[in-house]
Amino acid sequence: MRVHRTRHIGWALIVASALVSAATLIQTSPEHARQIHTNKVRQLLPPHSALPPLLDLSQSGENLEGASRKWEDRFTGMMGVREITDPGILEPAGPGSISTTTTEYGTPLWALPARACDAVIIAMPVVSKAHLAYNRRYVYSTFSLEISQVLKGKSAQGIRKGERVTAAQFGATLRFPSGHIETFIMAREGFLEVGKQYLLFVWKPIRSDRIYVAADAYLIEEGLVFPVNLDAHESPYERMPFTKFEAKVKAAIAKNIDAN
């Protein structure tokens, strides 16, 4: 386990890299090694999170286009300061690694950020993609969201039933040309899954850009809700009936407040 600490104004960034040993690669097939890596990632993610999207850098034809440079500059440093490079598969890197970032914020984090967010929607991810920022300092994932219901949002910004908007989450998995796989995740924050329904609080960091950021997400399944993130609270909404949860969200929106 390697731990690096970097101090910033108002918050601290802690990056821990847990490496799969080179002996694992020798003792197992590459497929088995990848499965071991996937299992380790699952253990680090919240229980209702999907696996992060994959960007395969070993494919020369892979589309690397992501958000605008202005958008990517906005979050440089979010997941560390090192340039992301192919470590190869020789010791000490091994066949795979996991980088976990924990961010301690100077302001409160809310379970229901109804006031802080630009939109609150019920939507289904229909497409997901992983991206490496142009400066190679961090990775993020984008999801095309098909909106089925709008609880808060402006039609002029495309927040309408039946429309699709793009939302980002920080983190993804990279497969390097050497075959090394590295997964980047934010501690206690999960990922959306294509084909499932969520209630999402989203905000737009750059008004002129098309991409939102998913601040909080709740999976809707069999009439119940399940928090995707466990970053700032042990959620009281775990397995809450959706109708009751929706009423709480609508009440926060009506009062224009952030709530837990």
Secondary structure, 3 states (H helix, E strand, C coil): CEEEEEEECCEEEEEEEEECCHHHHHHCCHHHHHHHHHHHHHHHCCCCCCCCCEEECCCCCCCCCCCCHHHHHHCCCCCCCCCCCCCCCCCCCCCEEEEEEEEECCCCCCCECCCCCCEEEEEEEEEEEEEECCCCCCEEEEEEEEEEEEEECCHHHCCCCCCEEEEEEEEEEEECCCCCEEEEEECCCCCCCCCCEEEEEEECCCCCCCEEEEEEEEEEECCEEEECCCCCCCCCCCCEEHHHHHHHHHHHHHHCCCEC
